[in-house]
Amino acid sequence: MHLAYAKDLTDFQWSILDALIPEPTPRRDGRGQPWKARRSVLDGILWVLRTGAPWADVPDRYPSYQTCHRRFQQWVRSGVMKGILEALALDLKARGALDVRVAFIDGSFAPAKRGVQESGKRNAAKGPRSWQSPIDMVFRWPCAPKVLHLTK
């Protein structure tokens, strides 16, 4: 029996997703640990995706974070995860909890480009700097020769 926590999959949602997730095939030699239940692994994966927490912070009520992460990678590569997320989105849309007309893209994961674009103009106030100007300021300081002598 599946003990559901807040935000875990409902039995109805799982009845839809169960058919999308293939049963794992055991090793031919019979070695290794038995596979963890697909539903509890998926709940752990969805917990990470929902909270944005690191994999290592997966709560104890789910399988280990290594199991959840490994299965997540397998499901992404095989296209299973895409089907799961599409099915969950359709369920939310059917319940009126998702309006795709109002959406945004979170750019916090987009890498920033380094440097200035070739076509951009440089700000004259922010002229080129060199390493010499800060060092030059030190040597203009009246006590600099005494301090430098002490550091030899």
Residue frames as a rotation matrix with the C-alpha (Angstrom) as fourth column:
MET 1
0.582 0.813 0.000 0.00
0.813 -0.582 0.000 0.00
0.000 0.000 -1.000 0.00
HIS 2
-0.324 -0.683 0.654 1.29
0.665 -0.656 -0.356 3.45
0.673 0.320 0.667 -0.90
LEU 3
0.171 0.289 -0.942 1.37
0.889 -0.457 0.021 5.91
-0.424 -0.841 -0.335 1.98
ALA 4
0.186 -0.036 0.982 0.73
0.752 -0.638 -0.166 9.29
0.632 0.769 -0.091 0.32
TYR 5
-0.354 -0.319 -0.879 2.24
0.757 -0.649 -0.069 12.50
-0.549 -0.690 0.471 1.62
ALA 6
0.563 0.544 -0.622 1.14
0.137 -0.804 -0.579 15.97
-0.815 0.241 -0.527 0.68
LYS 7
0.340 -0.324 -0.883 2.03
-0.825 -0.554 -0.115 16.68
-0.451 0.767 -0.456 -2.97
ASP 8
-0.724 -0.495 0.481 2.80
-0.197 0.816 0.543 13.03
-0.661 0.299 -0.689 -3.76
LEU 9
-0.827 0.402 -0.394 0.99
-0.379 0.120 0.918 11.45
0.416 0.908 0.053 -6.68
THR 10
-0.087 0.873 0.480 -2.66
-0.896 0.142 -0.420 10.66
-0.435 -0.466 0.770 -6.14
ASP 11
-0.318 0.039 0.947 -3.91
0.097 0.995 -0.008 7.15
-0.943 0.089 -0.320 -6.90
PHE 12
0.761 0.634 0.140 -5.68
0.243 -0.078 -0.967 8.55
-0.602 0.770 -0.213 -9.98
GLN 13
0.586 -0.625 -0.516 -2.49
-0.792 -0.576 -0.202 10.22
-0.171 0.527 -0.833 -11.25
TRP 14
-0.413 -0.783 0.464 -0.52
-0.649 0.611 0.453 7.03
-0.639 -0.114 -0.761 -10.65
SER 15
0.172 0.537 0.826 -3.13
0.262 0.783 -0.564 4.99
-0.950 0.313 -0.006 -12.55
ILE 16
0.967 0.121 -0.225 -2.37
-0.158 -0.409 -0.899 7.17
-0.201 0.904 -0.376 -15.61
LEU 17
0.359 -0.920 -0.157 1.42
-0.933 -0.350 -0.083 7.16
0.021 0.176 -0.984 -15.18
ASP 18
0.178 -0.281 0.943 1.77
-0.424 0.843 0.331 3.49
-0.888 -0.459 0.031 -14.30
ALA 19
0.753 0.196 0.629 1.33
0.409 0.609 -0.679 2.51
-0.516 0.769 0.378 -17.95
LEU 20
0.919 -0.393 0.000 3.97
-0.271 -0.633 -0.726 5.05
0.286 0.667 -0.688 -19.08
ILE 21
0.144 -0.898 0.416 6.78
-0.987 -0.102 0.122 3.71
-0.067 -0.428 -0.901 -16.90
PRO 22
0.333 -0.030 -0.943 8.20
-0.424 0.888 -0.178 0.36
0.842 0.459 0.283 -17.94
GLU 23
0.974 -0.053 0.221 8.85
-0.166 0.498 0.851 -2.31
-0.155 -0.865 0.476 -15.34
PRO 24
0.162 -0.980 -0.113 12.59
-0.980 -0.174 0.100 -2.65
-0.117 0.095 -0.989 -14.75
THR 25
0.731 0.011 -0.682 14.12
-0.263 0.927 -0.267 -5.87
0.630 0.375 0.681 -15.99
PRO 26
0.807 -0.455 0.377 16.08
-0.323 0.194 0.926 -7.81
-0.495 -0.869 0.009 -13.38
ARG 27
-0.076 -0.929 -0.363 19.67
-0.976 -0.005 0.219 -8.77
-0.205 0.371 -0.906 -14.08
ARG 28
0.441 0.216 -0.871 20.17
-0.600 0.793 -0.107 -12.09
0.668 0.570 0.479 -15.85
ASP 29
-0.440 -0.711 -0.549 22.59
-0.016 0.618 -0.786 -13.33
0.898 -0.337 -0.283 -13.22
GLY 30
0.435 0.760 -0.482 20.09
0.508 0.235 0.829 -12.59
0.743 -0.606 -0.284 -10.43
ARG 31
-0.381 -0.659 -0.649 22.58
0.919 -0.196 -0.341 -10.44
0.097 -0.726 0.680 -8.54
GLY 32
-0.816 -0.039 0.577 22.01
0.075 -0.996 0.038 -6.98
0.573 0.074 0.816 -7.11
GLN 33
-0.845 0.527 -0.088 19.32
-0.052 -0.246 -0.968 -5.34
-0.532 -0.814 0.235 -5.04
PRO 34
-0.197 0.855 0.480 15.63
0.953 0.282 -0.112 -5.68
-0.231 0.436 -0.870 -5.91
TRP 35
-0.655 0.009 0.755 14.33
0.408 -0.838 0.364 -2.66
0.636 0.546 0.545 -7.83
LYS 36
-0.837 0.396 -0.377 12.55
0.157 -0.486 -0.860 -0.01
-0.524 -0.779 0.344 -5.76
ALA 37
0.029 0.955 0.294 8.90
0.820 0.145 -0.554 0.64
-0.572 0.257 -0.779 -6.48
ARG 38
-0.483 -0.214 0.849 8.46
0.804 -0.494 0.333 2.88
0.348 0.843 0.410 -9.52
ARG 39
0.504 0.776 0.380 5.83
0.520 -0.623 0.584 5.01
0.690 -0.097 -0.718 -7.79
SER 40
0.800 -0.229 -0.555 7.98
0.462 -0.355 0.812 5.85
-0.383 -0.906 -0.179 -4.77
VAL 41
-0.324 -0.931 0.169 10.97
0.821 -0.188 0.540 6.61
-0.470 0.314 0.825 -7.03
LEU 42
-0.263 0.301 0.916 8.81
0.716 -0.576 0.395 8.91
0.647 0.760 -0.064 -9.16
ASP 43
0.825 0.553 -0.117 7.49
0.470 -0.556 0.686 10.65
0.314 -0.620 -0.719 -6.03
GLY 44
0.352 -0.789 -0.504 11.12
0.617 -0.210 0.759 11.25
-0.704 -0.578 0.413 -4.98
ILE 45
-0.550 -0.526 0.649 12.01
0.834 -0.308 0.458 12.61
-0.041 0.793 0.608 -8.41
LEU 46
0.143 0.702 0.698 8.97
0.609 -0.618 0.497 14.89
0.780 0.355 -0.516 -8.44
TRP 47
0.779 0.055 -0.624 9.88
0.592 -0.394 0.704 16.09
-0.207 -0.917 -0.340 -4.93
VAL 48
-0.245 -0.945 -0.217 13.30
0.692 -0.328 0.644 17.24
-0.679 0.008 0.734 -6.22
LEU 49
-0.588 0.054 0.807 11.77
0.723 -0.413 0.554 18.86
0.363 0.909 0.204 -9.31
ARG 50
0.467 0.870 0.158 9.07
0.639 -0.455 0.621 20.58
0.612 -0.189 -0.768 -7.23
THR 51
0.827 -0.117 -0.549 11.34
0.455 -0.432 0.778 21.89
-0.329 -0.894 -0.304 -4.46
GLY 52
0.764 -0.622 0.171 14.52
-0.230 -0.510 -0.829 22.55
0.603 0.594 -0.533 -6.43
ALA 53
0.672 -0.507 0.539 16.48
-0.591 0.070 0.803 20.91
-0.445 -0.859 -0.253 -3.62
PRO 54
-0.303 -0.837 -0.456 19.68
-0.947 0.320 0.042 18.97
0.111 0.444 -0.889 -4.28
TRP 55
0.204 0.357 -0.911 19.33
-0.396 0.882 0.257 15.25
0.895 0.309 0.321 -4.93
ALA 56
-0.641 -0.568 -0.516 21.15
0.207 0.520 -0.829 14.46
0.739 -0.638 -0.216 -1.68
ASP 57
-0.878 0.335 0.342 18.30
-0.472 -0.485 -0.737 16.11
-0.082 -0.808 0.584 0.28
VAL 58
-0.248 0.816 -0.522 15.62
-0.382 0.413 0.827 13.64
0.890 0.404 0.209 -0.85
PRO 59
0.029 0.308 0.951 13.61
-0.998 -0.042 0.044 12.80
0.053 -0.950 0.306 2.31
ASP 60
-0.812 -0.439 0.385 13.89
-0.517 0.847 -0.124 9.33
-0.272 -0.300 -0.914 3.85
ARG 61
0.030 0.906 0.421 10.31
-0.324 0.408 -0.854 8.46
-0.945 -0.111 0.306 2.91
TYR 62
0.805 0.137 -0.577 11.51
-0.592 0.113 -0.798 8.04
-0.044 0.984 0.172 -0.69
PRO 63
0.790 -0.611 0.049 14.17
0.613 0.782 -0.113 5.66
0.031 0.119 0.992 -2.02
SER 64
0.071 -0.855 -0.514 17.78
0.641 -0.355 0.680 6.85
-0.764 -0.378 0.523 -1.77
TYR 65
0.500 0.085 -0.862 18.74
-0.372 -0.878 -0.302 9.91
-0.782 0.472 -0.407 -3.73
GLN 66
-0.626 -0.767 -0.139 21.14
-0.499 0.258 0.827 7.79
-0.599 0.587 -0.544 -5.79
THR 67
-0.584 0.498 0.640 18.28
0.621 0.783 -0.043 5.54
-0.523 0.373 -0.767 -6.87
CYS 68
0.482 0.823 -0.300 16.01
0.451 -0.527 -0.720 8.49
-0.751 0.212 -0.626 -7.68
HIS 69
0.225 -0.465 -0.856 18.72
-0.602 -0.757 0.254 10.30
-0.766 0.458 -0.450 -9.62
ARG 70
-0.797 -0.557 0.234 19.83
-0.207 0.616 0.760 7.21
-0.568 0.557 -0.606 -11.55
ARG 71
-0.300 0.777 0.553 16.25
0.800 0.521 -0.297 6.33
-0.519 0.353 -0.778 -12.51
PHE 72
0.543 0.452 -0.708 15.59
0.075 -0.866 -0.495 9.99
-0.836 0.215 -0.504 -13.45
GLN 73
-0.271 -0.734 -0.622 18.58
-0.678 -0.314 0.665 9.92
-0.684 0.602 -0.413 -15.81
GLN 74
-0.846 0.007 0.534 17.41
0.275 0.863 0.424 6.63
-0.458 0.505 -0.732 -17.35
TRP 75
0.070 0.984 0.161 13.89
0.791 0.044 -0.610 7.95
-0.607 0.170 -0.776 -17.83
VAL 76
0.380 -0.003 -0.925 15.10
-0.317 -0.940 -0.128 11.22
-0.869 0.342 -0.358 -19.38
ARG 77
-0.633 -0.727 -0.264 17.34
-0.527 0.156 0.836 9.39
-0.567 0.668 -0.482 -21.86
SER 78
-0.843 0.312 0.439 14.60
0.460 0.839 0.288 6.96
-0.278 0.445 -0.851 -22.84
GLY 79
-0.772 0.563 0.295 11.87
-0.164 -0.624 0.764 9.63
0.614 0.541 0.574 -23.17
VAL 80
-0.239 0.694 -0.679 9.80
0.817 0.522 0.246 8.22
0.525 -0.496 -0.692 -20.30
MET 81
-0.537 -0.015 -0.843 10.18
0.684 -0.593 -0.425 11.42
-0.493 -0.805 0.328 -18.25
LYS 82
-0.964 0.219 -0.149 8.84
-0.265 -0.779 0.569 13.55
0.009 0.588 0.809 -21.09
GLY 83
-0.435 0.840 -0.324 5.72
0.137 0.417 0.898 11.38
0.890 0.346 -0.296 -21.24
ILE 84
-0.260 0.285 -0.923 5.29
0.956 0.207 -0.206 11.58
0.133 -0.936 -0.327 -17.46
LEU 85
-0.754 -0.093 -0.651 5.51
0.318 -0.918 -0.237 15.38
-0.576 -0.385 0.721 -17.40
GLU 86
-0.864 0.492 -0.111 3.15
-0.336 -0.397 0.854 15.72
0.376 0.775 0.508 -20.37
ALA 87
-0.272 0.791 -0.548 0.60
0.510 0.601 0.615 13.43
0.816 -0.112 -0.567 -18.70
LEU 88
-0.347 0.108 -0.932 0.82
0.903 -0.231 -0.363 15.38
-0.255 -0.967 -0.017 -15.43
ALA 89
-0.934 -0.007 -0.357 0.38
-0.066 -0.979 0.192 18.66
-0.351 0.203 0.914 -17.33
LEU 90
-0.649 0.747 -0.147 -2.71
-0.122 0.089 0.989 17.30
0.751 0.659 0.033 -19.10
ASP 91
-0.175 0.560 -0.810 -4.14
0.881 0.456 0.125 16.21
0.439 -0.692 -0.574 -15.73
LEU 92
-0.594 -0.092 -0.799 -3.56
0.573 -0.746 -0.340 19.69
-0.565 -0.659 0.496 -14.29
LYS 93
-0.956 0.245 -0.158 -5.11
-0.287 -0.692 0.663 21.30
0.053 0.679 0.732 -17.37
ALA 94
-0.446 0.829 -0.338 -8.18
0.285 0.489 0.824 19.04
0.848 0.271 -0.455 -17.15
ARG 95
-0.049 0.403 -0.914 -8.67
0.996 0.091 -0.013 20.03
0.078 -0.911 -0.405 -13.51
GLY 96
0.728 0.340 0.595 -8.33
0.400 -0.916 0.033 23.72
0.556 0.214 -0.803 -14.39
ALA 97
0.785 -0.482 -0.390 -5.13
0.311 -0.237 0.920 24.05
-0.536 -0.844 -0.036 -12.39
LEU 98
-0.375 -0.924 0.080 -2.92
0.507 -0.132 0.852 24.86
-0.776 0.359 0.518 -15.39
ASP 99
0.826 0.544 -0.146 -3.43
0.203 -0.531 -0.823 27.67
-0.525 0.650 -0.549 -17.85
VAL 100
0.043 -0.887 0.459 -0.80
0.892 0.241 0.382 27.50
-0.450 0.393 0.802 -20.57
ARG 101
0.521 0.164 0.838 -1.77
0.618 -0.749 -0.238 30.96
0.589 0.642 -0.492 -21.79
VAL 102
0.787 -0.312 0.532 -0.10
-0.552 -0.740 0.384 32.37
0.273 -0.596 -0.755 -18.68
ALA 103
0.797 -0.594 -0.109 3.43
0.603 0.774 0.194 31.05
-0.031 -0.220 0.975 -18.54
PHE 104
0.762 -0.645 -0.059 6.98
-0.645 -0.764 0.022 32.26
-0.059 0.022 -0.998 -18.08
ILE 105
0.623 -0.683 -0.382 10.45
0.356 0.682 -0.639 31.01
0.697 0.262 0.668 -18.69
ASP 106
0.921 -0.371 -0.124 12.81
0.015 -0.284 0.959 31.07
-0.390 -0.884 -0.256 -15.74
GLY 107
0.747 -0.664 0.013 16.12
-0.118 -0.152 -0.981 32.39
0.654 0.732 -0.192 -16.98
SER 108
0.654 -0.521 0.549 18.02
-0.721 -0.212 0.659 31.65
-0.227 -0.827 -0.514 -13.79
PHE 109
0.468 -0.482 0.741 19.57
0.191 0.873 0.448 28.59
-0.863 -0.068 0.501 -15.43
ALA 110
0.906 -0.152 0.396 20.58
0.381 -0.120 -0.917 30.37
0.187 0.981 -0.051 -18.64
PRO 111
0.104 -0.940 -0.326 24.33
0.911 -0.042 0.411 30.93
-0.400 -0.339 0.852 -18.71
ALA 112
0.816 0.090 -0.571 25.44
-0.023 -0.982 -0.188 34.52
-0.577 0.166 -0.799 -19.12
LYS 113
0.673 -0.618 0.407 27.84
0.613 0.158 -0.774 35.35
0.413 0.770 0.485 -21.91
ARG 114
0.289 -0.669 -0.685 31.16
0.693 -0.347 0.632 36.71
-0.660 -0.657 0.363 -20.80
GLY 115
-0.708 -0.706 0.004 32.55
0.551 -0.549 0.628 39.96
-0.441 0.447 0.778 -22.12
VAL 116
-0.104 0.611 -0.785 31.03
-0.317 -0.768 -0.556 42.67
-0.943 0.191 0.274 -24.24
GLN 117
0.527 0.352 0.773 29.44
0.601 0.489 -0.632 41.96
-0.601 0.798 0.046 -27.58
GLU 118
-0.463 -0.778 0.425 31.44
0.839 -0.230 0.493 43.12
-0.285 0.585 0.759 -30.59
SER 119
-0.186 0.457 0.870 28.68
0.669 -0.589 0.453 45.49
0.719 0.666 -0.196 -31.70
GLY 120
0.710 0.498 -0.498 28.28
0.698 -0.405 0.591 47.07
0.093 -0.767 -0.635 -28.26
LYS 121
0.334 -0.576 0.746 29.90
-0.037 -0.799 -0.600 50.42
0.942 0.173 -0.288 -27.48
ARG 122
-0.227 -0.495 -0.839 32.24
0.874 0.276 -0.399 50.66
0.430 -0.824 0.370 -24.54
ASN 123
0.863 0.485 -0.143 31.39
0.486 -0.717 0.500 53.18
0.140 -0.501 -0.854 -21.88
ALA 124
0.270 -0.801 0.535 33.98
0.103 -0.528 -0.843 55.98
0.957 0.282 -0.060 -21.92
ALA 125
0.435 -0.067 0.898 33.73
-0.825 -0.430 0.367 56.36
0.362 -0.900 -0.242 -18.13
LYS 126
0.722 -0.191 0.665 34.71
-0.250 0.824 0.508 52.72
-0.645 -0.533 0.547 -17.77
GLY 127
0.540 -0.601 -0.589 37.85
-0.798 -0.142 -0.585 52.97
0.268 0.786 -0.557 -19.82
PRO 128
0.563 -0.374 -0.737 40.37
0.156 0.924 -0.350 50.17
0.811 0.082 0.579 -19.97
ARG 129
0.757 -0.334 0.561 42.09
-0.648 -0.275 0.711 49.49
-0.083 -0.901 -0.425 -16.68
SER 130
0.247 -0.732 -0.635 45.39
-0.207 0.601 -0.772 47.89
0.947 0.322 -0.003 -16.08
TRP 131
0.615 -0.101 -0.782 47.04
0.696 0.534 0.479 46.20
0.369 -0.839 0.399 -13.13
GLN 132
-0.406 -0.900 0.156 49.47
0.722 -0.421 -0.549 49.11
0.560 -0.110 0.821 -12.99
SER 133
-0.100 0.377 0.921 47.05
-0.184 -0.917 0.355 51.72
0.978 -0.134 0.161 -11.67
PRO 134
0.910 0.414 -0.012 46.35
-0.050 0.139 0.989 50.06
0.411 -0.900 0.147 -8.26
ILE 135
0.425 -0.826 -0.370 50.05
0.905 0.401 0.145 49.27
0.029 -0.396 0.918 -7.78
ASP 136
-0.324 -0.516 0.793 50.98
0.526 -0.795 -0.303 52.79
0.787 0.319 0.529 -8.79
MET 137
0.478 0.591 0.650 48.68
-0.254 -0.615 0.747 54.10
0.841 -0.522 -0.144 -6.05
VAL 138
0.883 -0.192 -0.429 50.53
0.464 0.494 0.735 52.03
0.071 -0.848 0.525 -3.44
PHE 139
-0.040 -0.999 0.018 53.90
0.991 -0.042 -0.131 53.44
0.132 0.012 0.991 -4.39
ARG 140
-0.201 0.032 0.979 52.55
0.174 -0.983 0.068 56.99
0.964 0.183 0.192 -4.19
TRP 141
0.847 0.498 -0.189 51.57
0.229 -0.022 0.973 56.36
0.480 -0.867 -0.133 -0.58
PRO 142
0.477 -0.723 0.499 54.13
-0.695 -0.658 -0.289 58.18
0.538 -0.209 -0.817 1.65
CYS 143
0.269 -0.366 0.891 54.79
-0.822 0.394 0.410 55.20
-0.502 -0.843 -0.195 3.95
ALA 144
0.950 0.221 -0.221 55.19
-0.309 0.771 -0.557 52.67
0.047 0.598 0.800 1.12
PRO 145
0.220 -0.926 -0.307 59.02
-0.431 0.190 -0.882 52.56
0.875 0.326 -0.358 1.09
LYS 146
-0.426 -0.363 0.828 59.11
-0.901 0.085 -0.426 51.84
0.084 -0.928 -0.363 4.87
VAL 147
0.444 0.692 0.570 56.46
-0.687 0.671 -0.279 49.09
-0.576 -0.267 0.773 4.61
LEU 148
0.877 -0.141 -0.460 58.17
-0.311 0.565 -0.764 47.48
0.367 0.813 0.452 1.62
HIS 149
-0.133 -0.985 0.114 61.51
-0.690 0.009 -0.724 47.55
0.712 -0.175 -0.680 3.47
LEU 150
-0.250 0.109 0.962 59.91
-0.902 0.334 -0.272 45.66
-0.351 -0.936 0.015 6.41
THR 151
0.738 0.643 0.203 58.56
-0.517 0.733 -0.442 42.94
-0.433 0.221 0.874 4.12
LYS 152
0.385 -0.665 -0.640 62.00
-0.705 0.235 -0.669 42.01
0.596 0.709 -0.379 2.70
